[in-house]
Amino acid sequence: MKMPIADRIVARDAALARISRTRRWTLAGAAALTAALAALASALLPGKSFGAGSRTATQTATTSPALPAPADAAQLGVGGSGQAAQSVPAPRSAPQPTAAPQPSPSVGGSAAVSGGS
């Protein structure tokens, strides 16, 4: 026994409405799950890798070299009256960091290469 055309149209419209509703809930759920995982990741790992040690501001400040004083207009050769600077003192040099010792090459052959055959 066949359904009348009007009943088929109503059934089709109801099925399409259910599909549309299911699709909306699925997209909303995926977005909520993504946001929850992002919040969890940012709470657990706030910009640090697993192996990174913690550094305080005092440790960072004591290890950075001192910067030279900023140059004034005369040192840069720009004057308000349009004249070039007569003598420019030599810039002060910043303390140079000491070079780290280089590792000595291994005795007895070439270095191993990852993925080589």
C-alpha positions in Angstrom: 0.0 0.0 0.0 1.4 3.3 -1.0 1.4 6.5 1.1 -0.3 9.5 -0.4 1.9 12.2 -1.9 1.2 14.7 0.9 2.3 12.2 3.6 5.5 11.4 1.7 6.3 15.2 1.5 5.7 15.6 5.2 7.9 12.6 6.0 10.6 13.9 3.8 10.5 17.3 5.4 10.6 15.8 8.9 13.6 13.7 7.9 15.4 16.7 6.5 14.7 18.7 9.6 16.1 15.8 11.8 19.3 15.7 9.6 19.7 19.5 9.8 19.2 19.4 13.6 21.7 16.5 14.0 24.3 18.3 11.9 24.0 21.5 13.9 24.4 19.6 17.2 27.4 17.7 15.8 29.1 20.9 14.7 28.4 22.6 18.0 29.7 19.6 19.9 32.9 19.4 17.8 33.5 23.1 18.5 32.9 22.7 22.2 35.2 19.7 22.4 37.9 21.6 20.5 37.6 24.6 22.8 37.8 22.3 25.9 40.9 20.5 24.6 42.6 23.9 23.8 41.8 25.2 27.3 43.2 22.1 28.8 46.4 22.3 26.8 46.9 25.9 27.6 46.4 25.3 31.3 48.8 22.4 31.4 51.5 23.8 29.0 51.5 27.6 29.1 54.2 28.2 26.4 56.8 25.8 27.8 58.1 22.5 26.6 58.2 19.5 28.9 62.0 19.6 29.3 62.3 23.4 29.9 63.5 24.4 33.3 62.0 27.4 35.0 63.9 30.7 34.9 63.2 33.6 37.1 63.5 37.2 36.1 66.6 37.7 38.2 68.4 34.9 36.5 67.6 36.3 33.1 68.5 39.9 34.0 71.9 38.9 35.5 73.0 36.9 32.4 72.2 39.4 29.7 75.0 41.9 28.8 74.7 45.6 29.5 73.6 47.7 26.5 75.6 50.9 25.6 74.0 54.3 26.2 71.8 55.6 23.4 73.5 57.9 21.0 72.5 61.6 20.9 72.0 63.8 17.8 75.6 64.9 17.6 76.9 61.3 17.7 74.5 60.4 14.9 75.6 63.4 12.8 72.2 65.1 12.7 72.1 68.7 14.0 69.3 71.1 14.3 71.1 73.8 12.3 71.9 71.6 9.3 75.6 71.4 10.1 77.4 68.1 10.2 79.0 67.1 13.5 82.7 68.2 13.8 84.0 65.2 15.6 82.2 62.1 16.6 83.6 60.3 19.6 84.3 56.6 19.2 81.3 54.5 20.3 81.8 52.6 23.5 82.0 48.9 23.0 79.8 46.6 25.0 81.4 43.8 27.0 81.8 40.8 24.7 80.5 37.5 26.0 83.2 34.8 26.2 83.1 32.1 23.5 82.1 28.7 24.6 84.7 26.0 24.1 84.3 24.0 20.9 84.0 20.2 21.3 87.0 18.4 19.8 86.3 16.1 16.8 86.0 12.5 17.6 89.0 10.4 17.0 88.8 7.6 14.5 86.3 8.5 11.8 83.5 10.5 10.6 80.4 11.6 12.5 77.3 9.4 12.3 74.5 10.7 10.1 70.9 10.0 11.1 69.0 8.1 8.4 72.1 7.2 6.4 72.5 3.8 4.9 
